[in-house]
Amino acid sequence: MAARRPSQTISSDSLTFADLGVPDTLNRALAAAGVDRPFPIQAATLPDALAGRDVLGRGRTGSGKTYAFVLAVLTRLAASRTSRRAGRPRALILAPTRELATQIDSVMAPLAQALSLRTMTVFGGVAARPQIAGLRAGVDILVACPGRLADHVETGHAHLDAVEITVLDEADHMADLGFLPTVRRLLDQTPRGGQRLLFSATLDAGVDVLVRRFLTDPVVHSVDSTLSPVAAMAHHVLHVNADERFAVLVELTAAPGRTVVFTRTKRGAKTLTRRLVAAGVTAVELHGNLAQAARTRNLQAFSDGAAQTLVATDIAARGIHVDDVTLVVHADPPVEHKAYLHRSGRTARAGAAGTVVTLMTDGQVPEVRELTRKAGIKATTTRLRPGDALLRELAPGERTLVPQPVPRAAGTRRETQPTGTRREAQPTGTRREAQPTGTRHEAQPTQGGRGRRGGGKSTPAASTTRSAPARSGAAAFSARARPGARRGGR
């Protein structure tokens, strides 16, 4: 493979999408969606992608890379003379998580409709039969998670020999989740002469192997590393007593505006959500123990404002875009600095400002100090207690607390999965979505409803509130977590 060619710096200040080669039909659809000026990553990559070149794009979270490859794919397919055929998509976009795949399709679908192109998503956790029917009907652009797509390919319901353009989004995250062997097998089945676009935060290890093996003379565009801190993001570390940490969190989340709160484990996200709701905060949970319908429902509630707080594991650290998230709270500091930056990237997106707060107890001081150093951020550290004036500066506005009873959670993976579904495949052959590298799975129930770990019945909210005192250590909001533990990342 020839050496990668660096890109030229392109200023997007005066450019329009039409200047970059985007057709009028798409320009009108973009204008209707309120998108009128390209972001730097779009201005940099679109000319090369529209010219049919292989592109390696790197841009920080929230930089607008989804539109960068979506517009390229749609424009290229609209200009192609081929037609869709049953079971043979013309373009393939691979994404590491269901939420990211869904989000990509939601951005692309109205634009594709304007061009009379058909899109669909394929991922695990939902019934396979509707996906098979959609593939059989013919699709132009398939947005897929690797595991479920591999299932359809193996059973002959999907064939990749007609793919003209392939996109790998969040390639480094696919590597973290262990999907690269599956990705390689899928790419091997696409035509060697097809165009390929790869977007990644880093080129570590397996990602660089993908670039060297599947991209031909790629043009490299780096517009703010996805691991670079965002200038419009203010970072604060709140040094609190362990037994007052929950009260501080309530003060932050009871303020107006959308807040994303991160925990280390799925159990911790579930328990913390119930405690917040019992305290009067409108909150929903998002983690890997929820069935897909519940994940979609909760994310929609957060998006439309029915719930103003989303309590999540690192499943929401990438690929989740909700407008106007003003505050991100690391209730449990993450293990790795990359996770800190990706979590924090849920705010201050697309040029907006945002605030990031890390709650730190005495036992977490060395860990958090090392975390911020590796992340390259300068955080303001303040020791405080509930009621401190700084809390209203970080999350301004009138606090609203409406305590409500919390029903037993539905939609967890303890429930029977739809017939014929399989969980997202790991390269080892298991069908469960992979945890980030270095994590340990927590409480993954089996099909019949009995978990290997923590598989007991759900605890009612009142009991949860009474029996969940604050803990010290690195992950007080995450059940049984210890300082430095790498548990339950999804």
Salt bridges, closest charged atoms under 4 A:
ASP48 OD1 - ARG53 NH1 2.77
ASP48 OD2 - HIS221 NE2 2.72
GLU99 OE2 - ARG295 NE 2.80
ASP140 OD2 - ARG84 NH1 2.60
ASP140 OD1 - ARG90 NH1 2.88
ASP151 OD1 - ARG422 NH1 3.63
ASP151 OD1 - ARG431 NH1 2.92
ASP161 OD1 - ARG88 NE 2.97
GLU164 OE2 - ARG90 NE 3.63
ASP169 OD1 - LYS65 NZ 2.80
GLU170 OE2 - LYS65 NZ 3.66
GLU170 OE1 - ARG318 NH1 2.95
ASP172 OD1 - ARG318 NH1 2.97
ASP176 OD2 - ARG318 NH2 3.57
ASP188 OD2 - ARG213 NH2 2.69
ASP208 OD1 - ARG4 NH2 2.32
ASP208 OD2 - ARG212 NE 2.91
ASP217 OD2 - ARG5 NE 3.29
ASP224 OD2 - ARG60 NE 3.72
GLU244 OE2 - ARG385 NH2 2.33
GLU285 OE1 - HIS287 NE2 2.53
ASP314 OD1 - ARG343 NE 2.62
ASP323 OD1 - HIS321 NE2 2.82
GLU336 OE2 - ARG486 NH1 3.25
ASP362 OD1 - HIS239 NE2 2.62
ASP362 OD1 - ARG383 NH2 3.10
GLU367 OE2 - ARG264 NH2 2.29
GLU370 OE2 - ARG373 NH2 2.66
GLU370 OE2 - LYS374 NZ 3.86
GLU433 OE2 - ARG98 NE 2.37
GLU433 OE1 - ARG490 NH2 2.82
GLU442 OE2 - ARG267 NE 3.60
